[in-house]
Amino acid sequence: MENINRTTQSVSLRMKMDLFRRFTDFCESSGQSKTVAIERALSMYIDDYDEKMKLIKENSRER
């Protein structure tokens, strides 16, 4: 178990079994824990969303 020196929040979710199997295979092959993989995936998803929203706002101002 890794040493966590930051504030954390426990999260529970339900996932379709086919996605869970893919996720488990991904974690095993990449050597990442499920926690790290989820944190990185969510961070990338939210960063991408924020960037797209920023571009949409900038484009709407130009019109």
C-alpha positions as CSV (number, residue, x, y, z in Angstrom):
1,M,0.0,0.0,0.0
2,E,1.4,3.4,-1.0
3,N,2.0,6.1,1.6
4,I,-0.5,8.8,1.0
5,N,0.6,12.3,2.2
6,R,-2.4,14.2,0.8
7,T,-6.0,14.6,1.6
8,T,-8.0,11.9,-0.1
9,Q,-11.7,10.9,-0.5
10,S,-12.9,7.4,-0.9
11,V,-15.1,6.8,-4.0
12,S,-17.3,4.0,-4.9
13,L,-18.7,3.2,-8.4
14,R,-20.3,0.6,-10.4
15,M,-18.8,-0.3,-13.8
16,K,-19.9,-2.6,-16.6
17,M,-18.0,-5.9,-16.4
18,D,-16.5,-5.6,-19.9
19,L,-15.1,-2.2,-19.1
20,F,-13.9,-3.4,-15.7
21,R,-12.0,-6.3,-17.3
22,R,-10.4,-4.0,-19.8
23,F,-9.5,-1.6,-17.0
24,T,-8.0,-4.4,-14.9
25,D,-6.0,-5.7,-17.8
26,F,-4.8,-2.1,-18.5
27,C,-3.7,-1.6,-14.9
28,E,-1.9,-5.0,-14.8
29,S,-0.1,-4.4,-18.1
30,S,0.9,-0.8,-17.3
31,G,1.9,-1.5,-13.7
32,Q,-0.4,1.1,-12.3
33,S,-2.7,0.7,-9.3
34,K,-6.4,1.1,-10.0
35,T,-6.3,4.3,-7.9
36,V,-3.5,5.9,-9.9
37,A,-5.1,4.9,-13.2
38,I,-8.5,6.4,-12.3
39,E,-6.9,9.6,-10.9
40,R,-4.9,10.1,-14.1
41,A,-7.8,9.3,-16.4
42,L,-10.2,11.6,-14.6
43,S,-7.6,14.4,-14.6
44,M,-7.0,14.0,-18.3
45,Y,-10.7,14.0,-19.0
46,I,-11.4,17.1,-16.9
47,D,-8.4,18.9,-18.3
48,D,-9.6,18.2,-21.9
49,Y,-13.1,19.3,-21.0
50,D,-11.9,22.5,-19.5
51,E,-9.7,23.3,-22.5
52,K,-12.6,22.7,-24.9
53,M,-14.9,24.9,-22.8
54,K,-12.2,27.7,-22.9
55,L,-12.0,27.5,-26.7
56,I,-15.8,27.6,-27.0
57,K,-16.0,30.7,-24.8
58,E,-13.2,32.4,-26.8
59,N,-14.8,31.6,-30.1
60,S,-18.2,32.8,-29.0
61,R,-16.7,36.2,-27.9
62,E,-15.1,36.6,-31.4
63,R,-18.5,36.5,-33.1
